[in-house]
Amino acid sequence: MKIKALAMGSIGTNCYVISDDAGTAAIIDCDGDPRPLFFYISENKLNPTHILLTHGHYDHIGAVEAVKEQYGCKVVAGKDELRVLTDPEVNCSLFGGTAIAVMPDEFVSDGDTVTVGEMNFQVLFTPGHTEGSLCYLIEDIIFSGDTLFQGSCGRTDLPTGDWSTILRSLKLLRDLPGDYTVYSGHGPSTTLEIERCSNPYM
């Protein structure tokens, strides 16, 4: 399994491309100009089949339609995130001047598994940053979206955010057995053990 991180969009949202040995790939979140993403996929002869969304804020969905059109990907999101994904006022895209709405092809719930080629992504429901935020777990890796950052966590002052709810989600992550590499929606990667020891929100 290979992981590539691309900082995309106006605020450098991390877009991840995860590919198996056969070249089948999943894309986690995508914003901004998709050309660097297209170049990486073409250069490595990958076949993206799924876009896995951690949540529906504008900076995580801005390039979804372009990427879906390019590759025919299936768009996957949390079942409780529909309002954020489809309402430009709730996903804050109106504040950027362009209304964005995304309708997923598949909704998932806590405990579901999304299979992409030889890879199995386990869905972990972690609301708080938004009402339907998800993390995706695969092997010893967590793609945490905007729930958990290195030394911090996602803001809760935007529509559908809730502080007490994200604290419960962070406790859920903290209490997972073992250690994981954490790839966040913004900023550098970290590990769950580092965050357990040093992140004041955990």
N, C-alpha and C positions, 0 to 999 in steps of 0.2 A: 504494500500500500504506500502511495506517495501523496504528500500534502504540499500544496503550493498556496501561499498567501499573497494576495494582491490588494494593496490599499487603493480603494476606488472612491470616486465621488468627491463632493465638495468638502467633506470632513474626514476623508480617509477611512471609510468603513472597510473592514477586513472582509474580502471575498475569498473564500477557500475553495480550491479544487482538489478533490480527493479521488484518486484513481487507483484501480486495481492493476494486477500484472497484465491483464488482457487489454487495458486501455479504457475500460468502461469507467465513467466518472460521474460524481455528484458535485454540484456547485452549491455552496452554502452562502446565501445572501449575495446580492449584487446591486451596485449602484453606479451612477455616473456613466462615463464613456466606456462602453464594453470592449473597445478595440484591443486594449492590452490583454483582456481575458481571451478574446478570439485568437490573438496571436499566440498566446501560450498553448491553447488547445490545439491549434493547427500545428505548431512547431513540434508538439509531443504526440501528434496523431491520436488524440483522445476522442472518445465517443461519449459526450455528456448525455445522460438520460433523465436526470432528475435535478431540479432546483429545490433544495431544502431550506425553508425559511424559518429563522429563529423567532421572528416577530414581524410586525407589519409597518414599522416606522419608515418614512419616506427614504431615509438614507440606507435602508436595507432592501428596498424593493424597486428602486428607481430604474434599474436596467433589466428587470425581470422580463418584461414583454419583448424587448429586443433579443435577449438571450433565448427565450422560448421560441421566438420566430426563427432564429438562426438554426437551432438544433432540434426543435420539436420536443423539448424537455417536458416532463410532467412536473407541475408545481405542487409542492407539498407544504402544508402549514397546519398549525394547531387549530382544532375545532372551535376553540373559544376566541380566535383572533379575527373572525370574519369582519366584525365592525371596524377594527383598526385597518385591515387590509383594503376595505372597499370604500371607506369614507375619508376623502381628502382632508377634511377638517380634523378628524381624529388622528390620522397618521401624520399630520403636520405638513403635508406637501403643499398645501395652499399658502403657507407662510413663505415658501420658496418661489412662489409665483406660478407653479405648474401643478395642476391637480393630477394626482396619481392614484389609481385604483387597480388592485390585482385580485382576480378571482382564482383561487387555487383549483387544481384538478382533483386533489385528494386532501381530505382532512384527517389528521391523526390525533390520537389521545395518549395519555400517559401509559407507558408500558408497551405501546405498539412497536413494531419493528419495520423499518423501511429497507428493503433489499435492493441494492444497486450492484449489478454484476455479482462479484464474489464477496461483496461487503454488506454487512448488516448493521444498520444504525438503529440504536434503541432510543426511543422517545422518552424524555423526562419532562414532565409538566412543571415549569418553574415560573409561575405568574408573579407579578409585582411591578416590573418595569412596564409591561402592558398586561392586560387581562389574560392573554393567551400565549405568553412567551414560553418557548421551549428551549431545552438543551438537547443535543444529540450526542450519544455515547457510542463509541466504537473502539473495541479492544481497550487500551489504557488511555484513551483520549476523550476529552469533553470539548465540544464546540458550544460555548456558553452564551453566544449572542451578547446581549447587553445586560444579562443578569449578573455576571461576575467578571470583573477586570482585575488586573494586577494591582493589588493594594486598594481596590475600591469596588463599587458596584454601580448598577444602573440607576439613573435618576427616576424619580417617581412623581414628578410634578407635572407631567404631560398627561393628556387624556387617557383614562383607564389605569394609570399607575397608582400604586398603593404601597406605602412604606411598610406597614406591618406585614403585608403579603410577601414582599420581596425578602424581608428578614426570615420568614418561614422557608422560602425557597433557598436562601443561602444556608440555612441550617440543614436543609435536606442534602445539599451538595456537601457541606462539611462532614456530614455523618455517613457518607458513602464509604464502604470499606475499601482499604487500599489507597494507592496514589494514582493520580491521573495527570497527564499533560493537559493544560487548559488553553484552548485557543479562543480568544475573546472577539467580540464584535469590533473592538477598537483597541489599539495599543499592542504591546508585546505579549507573547505567550508567557505562561507561568506554570506552576504545578499546584495541585490541590493541597499538598502538604505545606508548601510555602505559604499559601493563603490561610490555611488553618492556623499557622503559627504567627502570621504577621498582619493579616487583613483585619482591621478593627470591626468591620461589618460582619465577620464570620465568628 
